[in-house]
Amino acid sequence: MSNQTNHGKTLTVSILSLSLLTVMAGAAVAPALSVIQAHFADTNQLFVQMIISVPALFIVITNFIFPKLCKLFGVKTLVLIGLLFYTAGGCAAGLFDNIFLVLVMRALVGIGVGIIMPLSTGLLSYYFKPEQQVGLMGYSSAMNQMGGVIATLLSGLLANISWRISFLVYLMGLISIVLCLIYLPNDKITQESDKKKSSGEAGVFRNSFLYILAMFLLMSTFFIYPANFAMETVSEGIIPQNYIAVIMAGMDFVAFCGGLLFVRAKKLLGGNTRFLAPLCFLIGYLSLAFIGGWAGTLIGSVFVGFANGAGIPYIMSEASLKAGKAAATTVMPLISAALYLAQFISPVLMSIVTAVFGSTVSHLPYCFAIVLSILFVLCSSLIKSGKEE
């Protein structure tokens, strides 16, 4: 019994370690971007900005071929392939002076995360009972946020030495490589999904559409904050520049707490948990847009952070409970694709809104986020929890 318990703990730790590497994979080197930009001063700046966005594009592409990869490889093999792409591609980007070779390495990071991300959540539904999954999804979300905090801080510190060294933040992947090499089984996880193949991929998309849409809206709404917070706060002129990074780090910590507190929130709110994230986003961006100053900025940041931390595990857990053990090869790749597609498209959507409204609307990014939050509320109202179904 003791051996089984220890095996369960090591398996849990191994799977959760993958969550440290995923959500902020592309943005991990964002603090070093200005230094990288200076080094590639003679290069089109669009290519420099693509250092952040290219991984998200390749994550989405890989997610769509992920079920086929599961037919070819066992879990351990697949995870180790993904981790090697993530670690080697991430670190190697700092070796080159050609921006296109740097972008090729960033594409490898995207392929790696495209393999890791569905497994980081899908394996929780494959190896653990439904009553355990909700709590584990919360821990997974918390690890996502903590990984982002650690990677961002390390990258910023390393960038002070050299832009090349900032890419060594991807050595974090070595932790997961060791854990998964020792403790993760090499099971094939396609059996159940093959039995249910009668509905086809279109059927999976149709059955999971609300969860996919909800994840897209959640990440599109959230990404407005990190992309625009510094500029909006500086333009307001009330909060000094040196406090902005501290407030953003605090938001990430609140998101971490949101993941840890998700289980308690779900027990308290029951079926209404579906409205927790969208309403927190709505309150947060209303505070940022219309209260402003220290009070509005701090209140808004807390609500936006908590919405992100609690919203991701809700969508992941509900979708995985509905899909059962087949989640890793059916709904999770689609939800993962929606998450990263939102990261890739969110700046494009914001640029279109800016082109249409220009400077006529005060705090335009936050106002756009309010509109997205309302759409997220409407989408969430259509989602039925497992008990309601």
HELIX and SHEET records of a PDB file:
HELIX    1   1 SER A    2  SER A   19  1                                  18    
HELIX    2   2 ALA A   27  ALA A   32  5                                   6    
HELIX    3   3 LEU A   33  HIS A   39  1                                   7    
HELIX    4   4 GLN A   45  LEU A   72  1                                  28    
HELIX    5   5 VAL A   75  ALA A   92  1                                  18    
HELIX    6   6 ALA A   93  LEU A   95  5                                   3    
HELIX    7   7 ILE A   99  TYR A  127  1                                  29    
HELIX    8   8 PRO A  130  ALA A  159  1                                  30    
HELIX    9   9 TRP A  163  SER A  166  1                                   4    
HELIX   10  10 PHE A  167  MET A  172  5                                   6    
HELIX   11  11 GLY A  173  TYR A  183  1                                  11    
HELIX   12  12 GLN A  191  LYS A  195  1                                   5    
HELIX   13  13 LYS A  197  SER A  199  5                                   3    
HELIX   14  14 GLY A  200  ASN A  207  1                                   8    
HELIX   15  15 PHE A  209  GLU A  236  1                                  28    
HELIX   16  16 GLN A  241  LEU A  260  1                                  20    
HELIX   17  17 PHE A  262  LEU A  269  1                                   8    
HELIX   18  18 GLY A  270  PHE A  275  5                                   6    
HELIX   19  19 LEU A  276  LEU A  286  1                                  11    
HELIX   20  20 SER A  287  ILE A  291  3                                   5    
HELIX   21  21 GLY A  293  ALA A  323  1                                  31    
HELIX   22  22 GLY A  324  THR A  329  5                                   6    
HELIX   23  23 VAL A  331  PHE A  357  1                                  27    
HELIX   24  24 LEU A  364  SER A  381  1                                  18    
END                                                                             
